[in-house]
Amino acid sequence: METLETTKKFDELVIVKVRTSTLIDKSCMDWLALDEHSFNNIGKQVTALSDKGMAVAIVSSGAIATGYAYSHEKRTHETRQDTIEKQRMACLGQTTLMSYWQNALKSKLVGQLLFTKRELESPEGVELRTVTTRLFERGDIAIANENDALSHEEISFGDNDTLAARFAILLHKSGLFKRTRLIILSDIDGVYEDINDHHTVITTIDDTGKYQHIARGTGSANGTGGMASKFKAAKIATEHGVEMYIANGCTEWAIERALNGKIGTHFTAKTN
C-alpha cells in the first residue's frame, strides 16, 4: 500500500454520501426546494466527527435538483431526458448547494472537489488524493461531487454511490487511515430482508453475493441511486478494505448511530 510519508496520519476516515432525496423539501409538491433542516442535521454530525479528530468528507448529490430550486423552473419529462439541460441545471445549482453546506458547517472551512470518472481513474487521481488529504490535515471538510456540468456517458459514474465508493478507495489506498468507512445516507432504514416490511432491516452483510435478490431498483425521481447501485458500491468498497453502511439520513444523529451499529445496515470489509 502506497503511503504519503509527509502527510499526517488519521485513525479514521469517514465518507458521508448524501443523496438528493435527503436534501430536498418533500412538502413542496410542484417544485423542488432544499430542506435546510436536513443540511443542518447532517452538518452538525459531520462537525462532531471532525472535532473528534476524524478525517471527514461529504459526497453530495443534489446539484441538478438545486438548479431547479434556484431557477424556479419545473422539471418535465422532456428536461429529464435532455443532457444539456441537466448540465445547465448543475451549473446553476453548484453555488447554491455549496452555500447550504457552508451554512450547515459554519464552524468549519469547506472545500469543493468536482471530478469525473476520468480524473479519478487516471494518474491525476493522485493529485485529487493529495489535495483532499491536505484539507483533512487542516481540519477542513471536503464536499465532493461528480462534475455534472462536464460529465457525459463516457466519463460519468452513473450514480453517486459508485462515485463515493471509488473516492473512498482512492483515499484509503494512501495508507494514511487505519480505518475507512463509507456511509450512504438514504431515505430507507437499511437493506430490508422483505421489501414490504420495513422492520426487517439486515444489520450486517458479510457477502453481497448472498443478497443479490434484494439488489434491485433504480432510485427515485430525484436521484439515480437505487438498491442496485448501493450493492454495486458496497461490493466495490468492501473488496478494497472499505466498510460501508446504509442508514436513513432523516434520522437524528444517523451517522454516529449507524457507525456504532445502532441503526442501518453494515457491509463488512474484506481483509487481505
Secondary structure as the mmCIF struct_conf table of DSSP 4:
data_model
#
loop_
_struct_conf.conf_type_id
_struct_conf.id
_struct_conf.beg_label_comp_id
_struct_conf.beg_label_asym_id
_struct_conf.beg_label_seq_id
_struct_conf.end_label_comp_id
_struct_conf.end_label_asym_id
_struct_conf.end_label_seq_id
TURN_TY1_P TURN_TY1_P1 GLU A 5 THR A 6
BEND BEND1 THR A 7 THR A 7
STRN STRN1 PHE A 10 VAL A 18
HELX_RH_AL_P HELX_RH_AL_P1 THR A 20 LEU A 23
STRN STRN2 ILE A 24 ILE A 24
TURN_TY1_P TURN_TY1_P2 LYS A 26 SER A 27
BEND BEND2 MET A 29 TRP A 31
STRN STRN3 LEU A 34 LEU A 34
HELX_RH_AL_P HELX_RH_AL_P2 GLU A 36 ASP A 51
TURN_TY1_P TURN_TY1_P3 LYS A 52 GLY A 53
STRN STRN4 ALA A 55 SER A 60
HELX_RH_AL_P HELX_RH_AL_P3 ALA A 63 SER A 71
TURN_TY1_P TURN_TY1_P4 HIS A 72 HIS A 72
HELX_LH_PP_P HELX_LH_PP_P1 GLU A 73 ARG A 75
HELX_RH_AL_P HELX_RH_AL_P4 HIS A 77 ARG A 80
TURN_TY1_P TURN_TY1_P5 GLN A 81 GLN A 81
HELX_RH_AL_P HELX_RH_AL_P5 THR A 83 ALA A 104
TURN_TY1_P TURN_TY1_P6 LEU A 105 SER A 107
BEND BEND3 LYS A 108 LYS A 108
STRN STRN5 VAL A 110 PHE A 115
HELX_RH_AL_P HELX_RH_AL_P6 LYS A 117 LEU A 120
TURN_TY1_P TURN_TY1_P7 GLU A 121 GLU A 121
BEND BEND4 SER A 122 SER A 122
TURN_TY1_P TURN_TY1_P8 PRO A 123 GLU A 124
HELX_RH_AL_P HELX_RH_AL_P7 GLY A 125 GLU A 137
TURN_TY1_P TURN_TY1_P9 ARG A 138 GLY A 139
STRN STRN6 ILE A 141 GLU A 146
TURN_TY1_P TURN_TY1_P10 ASP A 148 LEU A 150
HELX_RH_3T_P HELX_RH_3T_P1 GLU A 153 ILE A 155
BEND BEND5 GLY A 158 ASP A 159
HELX_RH_AL_P HELX_RH_AL_P8 ASN A 160 HIS A 172
TURN_TY1_P TURN_TY1_P11 LYS A 173 SER A 174
BEND BEND6 GLY A 175 GLY A 175
STRN STRN7 PHE A 177 SER A 186
BEND BEND7 ASP A 187 GLY A 190
STRN STRN8 VAL A 191 TYR A 192
BEND BEND8 GLU A 193 ASP A 194
TURN_TY1_P TURN_TY1_P12 ILE A 195 ASN A 196
TURN_TY1_P TURN_TY1_P13 HIS A 198 HIS A 199
STRN STRN9 VAL A 201 ILE A 202
STRN STRN10 THR A 204 ILE A 205
BEND BEND9 ASP A 206 ASP A 206
HELX_RH_3T_P HELX_RH_3T_P2 THR A 208 TYR A 211
TURN_TY1_P TURN_TY1_P14 GLN A 212 ILE A 214
TURN_TY1_P TURN_TY1_P15 ALA A 221 ASN A 222
BEND BEND10 THR A 224 THR A 224
HELX_RH_AL_P HELX_RH_AL_P9 MET A 227 GLU A 239
TURN_TY1_P TURN_TY1_P16 HIS A 240 GLY A 241
STRN STRN11 GLU A 243 ASN A 248
TURN_TY1_P TURN_TY1_P17 GLY A 249 CYS A 250
BEND BEND11 THR A 251 THR A 251
TURN_TY1_P TURN_TY1_P18 GLU A 252 TRP A 253
HELX_RH_AL_P HELX_RH_AL_P10 ALA A 254 LEU A 259
TURN_TY1_P TURN_TY1_P19 ASN A 260 GLY A 261
BEND BEND12 LYS A 262 GLY A 264
STRN STRN12 THR A 265 PHE A 267
HELX_LH_PP_P HELX_LH_PP_P2 THR A 268 LYS A 270
#
